[in-house]
Amino acid sequence: MAEVLIAELIQRLDQLEADADYPDDINGLYCCRLALDALEQGNYGIAAILIDAQGKVIAQAENRVFSAGYSSHAHAEMLLIDQLEQGLDCPPEELTMLVSLEPCPMCLARLILSGIASVRYMAPDSYGGMMSHAERFPPAWKNLAQLQNHYEAYISSGVRVLAADIAATNLGLLRKKLLSHIRP
Ligand SMILES: Nc1ccnc(=O)[nH]1
């Protein structure tokens, strides 16, 4: 069942073409490919990339929450910030993160502290996303959040819907896996 769904998503991705009117479409399609890889490996279908001032992708990460037992922190954004802090050859203030799903509260907190100039998310997440509610963070965090640009990505609707669908695939199964770790 899940495999059929994943095969359909791969087919949709292969048929989508970047629309030149939307500057994030090419990178957005790349993020969808990484997100599909995360999904195929039994994780949440979410991925993120870091883009430098010249538009070059300098790092990438996929959700890895269930890759080694259970790693609650292993969201795509967190793993990418780890790479940055361990030493990427680019100052954070020159970087943009593109992420396939709106960041959650945990990731938003860390993004705010990362120094990354801009964060663009592809699919909004009305159930778990925090980036569109950053004004509800405590004052110190809210103030720091104002130093970072938060946007929805400049992508065509086909790419946005695909990113949302990849993130929504296998959610029932993944929720069960999560609960088996936090309420065994
Ligand atoms: N935005 C995200 C939500 C959940 N998991 C992730 O890796 N990313």
The ligand as a Gaussian input file, in Angstrom:
#p B3LYP/6-31G(d) Opt

LIG

0 1
 N        9.367000      20.773000       9.257000
 C        9.566000      19.504000       9.710000
 C        8.608000      18.842000      10.457000
 C        8.875000      17.561000      10.874000
 N       10.030000      16.965000      10.559000
 C       10.978000      17.601000       9.829000
 O       12.054000      17.033000       9.531000
 N       10.727000      18.880000       9.416000

